C-alpha cells in the first residue's frame, strides 16, 4: 500500500459524499413534490364529494327537482372527477419519482460506506507498511550502531 492509494480513496470518499448529498437533496425535492401532489389530490376529492353531495340533495328537494341546477352539478361532478383522476395520476407519478430518488440516495449512501471501508483498510495497510519500514530502519540503525562499537 502506498500513500497515493490512500489519497485516491480520500478523494473518492469526498466525491461520494458530494453525490450522497446531491441524492439527498433530490429526494427532499421529490418528497416536497409528492406532498404537494397529495394535497392537490385530497382537495380534488373533497371538491368532487361536495359537488356529488349537492347533486344528490337536488334529487331530494321537496316540491320538484331543479333540473338546471342538477344539470350544472352533474357537469361539475364530471369535471371534478376528471380533475381528481388527473391529480391522482400526478400523485402516483410523484410517488414513483420519490421511490426512485430514495433508491438512488440509498445506493449513494451504500457507496459512501463501501468507500469508507476501503479507505480504512488502505489506511491500516499503509500504516502497517510504514510501521514495518520504520521497524526495519530502526533495526538497521541498531545493527549499524552495534557494529560501530
C-alpha positions, -999 to 999 in steps of 0.1 A, spaced: 0 0 0 12 34 -8 1 69 2 -12 75 -34 -38 48 -30 -49 62 4 -51 97 -11 -72 83 -40 -96 67 -16 -98 100 3 -107 119 -29 -132 92 -38 -148 95 -4 -152 132 -8 -168 127 -42 -191 100 -28 -202 124 0 -210 151 -26 -230 126 -46 -248 114 -15 -257 150 -6 -270 156 -41 -291 125 -39 -305 136 -5 -314 170 -19 -331 154 -49 -350 131 -26 -361 160 -4 -373 179 -35 -392 147 -47 -409 145 -12 -420 181 -14 -435 175 -49 -452 144 -37 -467 162 -7 -480 190 -29 -495 164 -53 -511 146 -23 -526 179 -12 -539 186 -47 -554 151 -49 -571 155 -15 -585 189 -24 -598 175 -57 -615 146 -39 -631 169 -14 -645 192 -41 -658 162 -61 -675 148 -29 -690 182 -21 -704 185 -57 -718 149 -56 -735 156 -23 -750 188 -37 -762 169 -67 -777 142 -45 -796 168 -25 -811 182 -57 -827 148 -62 -845 150 -28 -857 186 -29 -894 188 -18 -916 203 -44 -897 192 -75 -862 187 -88 -844 219 -101 -833 205 -134 -810 234 -143 -791 231 -110 -790 193 -113 -775 195 -148 -750 221 -137 -739 200 -107 -737 169 -129 -714 187 -153 -694 200 -124 -691 165 -109 -679 151 -142 -653 178 -144 -642 174 -108 -640 136 -114 -616 142 -143 -596 167 -121 -594 141 -93 -582 114 -117 -555 138 -131 -544 147 -95 -543 110 -85 -522 103 -116 -498 132 -108 -496 118 -72 -488 84 -85 -460 98 -107 -446 118 -78 -446 88 -56 -428 67 -82 -402 96 -86 -398 97 -49 -392 60 -47 -366 62 -75 -349 91 -57 -350 72 -24 -333 42 -40 -307 64 -56 -300 81 -22 -297 47 -6 -273 35 -33 -252 67 -28 -251 60 9 -240 24 5 -213 36 -20 -200 60 7 -200 32 32 -180 10 8 -155 37 0 -150 45 37 -144 8 44 -119 6 16 -102 38 29 -100 23 64 -84 -9 50 -60 11 29 -50 34 58 -44 4 80 -24 -14 54 -3 18 47 2 23 84 13 -13 87 38 -10 58 51 23 72 54 8 107 73 -22 92 96 2 73 102 22 105 109 -10 124 133 -22 97 151 12 97 153 11 135 168 -24 133 193 -13 107 203 17 129 207 -5 159 228 -31 140 249 -3 125 254 12 159 264 -22 174 288 -28 146 303 6 151 311 -2 188 
